[in-house]
Amino acid sequence: MRENTNKYAEFVHSATLNEWEPTGNKKWRWNPVTDIADLFNFIAIILIMGINKQPRVQDYWSSDPILGNEQVKRTMTRRRFLDIYKFFHLSDRENEISKDDLSFYMMQKLDPFMTCLRSNFQKYFEPYTHLSVDEAMVKYKGRLGIVQYMPNKPVKRGIKVWTLCTSFFGYVYNFEPYCGKKDKLLRSENGLGLCGELF
């Protein structure tokens, strides 16, 4: 994450070099992420924002005691958070596949992170019997080509994720987002389709 974030920031800088000083009127202010703790703090703040919701991102650093979050303010400055947020990148953009390529995978930018999650899910839990494949919805209202609308679900709009779970505890042992009809999972070689990919 650290390496890819820094590489993406440098790519943006070089791609828009004429906009920055001394030839342009904007000042380039990126400080590379050298300490992994910066990224951990950044992710922790993102998680806090999911629990303690405010109207604007800036409100977490507000001096107003009703809006401001002291833990967030002590962890990272607003400027540093917004800088990392702007360039945060999970995948190596040099290895990303073009949309025109037949092997294009819509989740390729998240794939390194999802692979890490899967690895840890499977490392720390050994499933026994009574496993089930089911679909789950991750709430999402933004613009994305894989957003599904399922009116009969509690979460009606979002990203559909196929999961392999234990039926007793609901522990997610494996998962794969559904990327539409052209999903690579539909081309499973073992004849079991999605189920074969999850097992």
N, C-alpha and C positions, 0 to 999 in steps of 0.2 A: 504493500500500500504506500509506504513512504517513498520508495523509489519511483513508482508509477505516478504519484502525485507530483513529485519534483520534475519528472520528465515531461508531464503534461503542461506544467507551468512554463517550462522552458520552450516547449513547442508553441504555446500561445504567444509567448513573448517574441519569439523569432518570426512567427507568422504575422504579427501586427507591429513589427519593429518601427515602422514609419509613424505610428501614432504616439510613440513615447518620446520623452526628452532625449537628446537635445533637438531633434528634428521636429517632433510633435509637441503637443501641449499637455500631455498626460505624463505623470511620474510613475515609473515602474517601482512597485514597493514590495515585491515578493521576497520573503526570506525563506530559503529552503528548509524543509522539515528535516532536521538532523537527529532529533531526539524522538524515539518511538512513543515516549510518554505524551508528546504533543498530540499524536493521533489518537491515543487512548482517551485523552481528555476531550478531544473533539467528539469522538463517538459517544462518550459519557454525556456530554451536553446535548447531543442529538436525542439520546434516550430520555433525558430529563424533559426535553421539549415535547416528547410524545406523551408524557404523564402530566406535566404542569403546562397547559396550553395557554399561550398569550396571543393577543391579536397580531403582533409584529415581532419579528426576531429581535429587533433592537430593544424591546421591552424587557428582556431578560437582564439587560445591563442598566436598566433605568434606576435613577436615584429614588424614585417613588417606592416606598416600602410595600405598597400593594402589588405593584407590577414586578419590580426587580427581584432577581433570585440571587441571594448572597453567595450560595455555593458556586453558581455559574460565574459570578463576578470574580471570585477568588481563584477559580480554576484557570481562566483564560480571558484575555482582553477581547472586546468585541471586534476590534480590527483584525486580530490574529484569527479569530474564529471565522470571520467572513472571508479572509484570504484563503484559508484552508478549504472552506466550503466551495469557493469559486473554482478551485483546481483539483479537488478531491477526485482521485481516479483509482479504481481497483485493478484495471487490466492494463497491459502494455499496449498502447495504441499502435505501435509498430507491427504488432502481430495480429491486429484485428482484421477480420475478413470483410471484404466489400459486400454491400447488399446485393450486388449483381451476381455474386458467386453462388453456385448451387449449394455449397456447404455452409452458407451463412446461417448463423444461429443468433436469434434476436436477443438472447440473454448473455451474449459473449462478454459484455462489459462487467457483468456480475459473476460470471462463471468462476473466477479464481476464489471469490469469497464464498460462493455456494459450495465449491469443492472442499474448502476448509471446514465449513459447517458440517457437511456430510461426514467427512473424515472423523471429526470429533464426536458427532452423534453416534457413530458406529464403534468408535474406540472405547467409549465409556459405558456402553450398555450392550449386553449380550442377549438378543431376543430368544425366546423359547418357542412356544407355540402360540396359536391364536393371534396371528397377524392379519391385518386387513388393509386392502388398498382402497383409499377413499379420496374424494376431492375436498379441498378446503379453499376458502376465499380469503385473500389478503386485501383488506379494504384499500382502495386507491381510486381517486377521482380525477387524477391528472390526465394529461394527454399521453397515450401510449398505445401502440398498435395491438397489444395483446390483452387489453382490458376487456373483460367479459361482463355481460349483464345477465343476471340470473334472478328473476323476480321472486322465485320461491325460496330463496336462501335468506337467512338472517342478514348477511352482508350481501346486498344486491349487486353492487358494482365493485369490481376489483380484478385482481390477478388470480386466476384459477391455478391451484397447485395440487398436483397428484402426490399423495403421501402414502408411505408404508408405515403403519402404526401398530403398536400393541393394542389389542382390544381392551385389556384390563386397565392399563394406566394412561393410554393415549399418547405414549411416548413416540415421537417421530423418529423413526430409524433411517428413513431415506425419503427424499422428496424430489420432485421435478416440476417446474412451472410449465403450464400448458401455453404453447406459443401459436396456437391456431392450427388450421387444417394442414399447413405445410410443415408442421412440427417434425423435427428429426426423429422423435420417438415412434412415429408411425411407421418408420422403416426398420423396425427391429428385425434382426436376422433370425431370432429363435422362434418366430411365429407367435409369440405371446404378446406382441405389441408392447403397450406401456407396462403391463405387469411384469413382463420379462426384464424390462430395464430397471425396475425398482428392486427386484429380488436379487 
